[in-house]
């Protein structure tokens, strides 16, 4: 008597594994995409915090514009009329954006090829897929 699996049993196992993969793959991709979007949001929030600290530390007043491009956060016309690069450790590859600090209230718009972050008017960063 031979021991082993029949062709039908092997095919049944392959079909079951295929169904499991078919069901779990979209779930895994959604988790990965959600993680990327959360990382994008956290980076924008960190930039916002750095801008807030810069604005308060140097007692800037009125409207001050900041730009993010090429992984650099710049205070426009802040250092005796020259641009000033702020110390920011995060990176969002391919992102561009502007922040405007008006008497301590920051409005923002930052986007890359996947996401766009804006301020909801209450100080909270809102990110949406493009």
Buried (B, 14 or more C-beta within 10 A) or exposed (E): EEEEEEEEEEEEEEEEEEEEEEEEEEEEEEEEEEEEBEEBBEBBBBBBEBBBEBBEEEEBEEEBBBBBEEEEBBBBEBEEEEEBEBEBEBEBEEBEBBBBBEEEEBBBBBBBEBBBBBBEEEEEBEBEEE
